[in-house]
Amino acid sequence: MMKTDIPNWLIILGGCGQIFTALIYPYIRHKVFDWYNDVKQLKPLNQEIAKTYGRYIQGLNFSFGLIAMIIPSDLKNGTNLAIAITGLIAAYWVGKVATQIAYYPMYEIPQKVIFKIGSYFMNFLFTLFAVVYTWLLLYNIYEII
């Protein structure tokens, strides 16, 4: 079986997209989902937990993007660390896409055109990340077999 090389530009593009999602995340929470007003209805400890998880998501997206942009070749070198990192990132994005498909369609986003276009764009990005990192994981596993 012949292995197809994954171009570094694709990994870097995915990294840029992940950093974009981290940077746009506060805007989406505030303008699209009115998240902060909803969080204010929680008890103080639950407010802090929700905010902390939001920062975790933002931090992970940014960190995954930075890793992809700085060391794309290391993410496909077939080492145990490459398998671990690409497996983690693939699981994160596959889980995000699965959650998006399973739960988010039952919620309405505001009907402004920019938000509709944005939702399609973000779903495209999430799917791209899931595909690229799953491909990288399989590529790395193939390296050791």
Sequence and secondary structure as in RCSB ss.txt:
>XXXX:A:sequence
MMKTDIPNWLIILGGCGQIFTALIYPYIRHKVFDWYNDVKQLKPLNQEIAKTYGRYIQGLNFSFGLIAMIIPSDL
KNGTNLAIAITGLIAAYWVGKVATQIAYYPMYEIPQKVIFKIGSYFMNFLFTLFAVVYTWLLLYNIYEII
>XXXX:A:secstr
       HHHHHHHHHHHHHHHHHHHHIIIIIS HHHHHTTS HHHHHHHHHHHHHHHHHHHHHHHHHHH TGGG
GS  HHHHHHHHHHHHHHHHHHHHHHHHGGGS     HHHHHHHHHHHHHHHHHHHHHHHHHHHHHHHH 
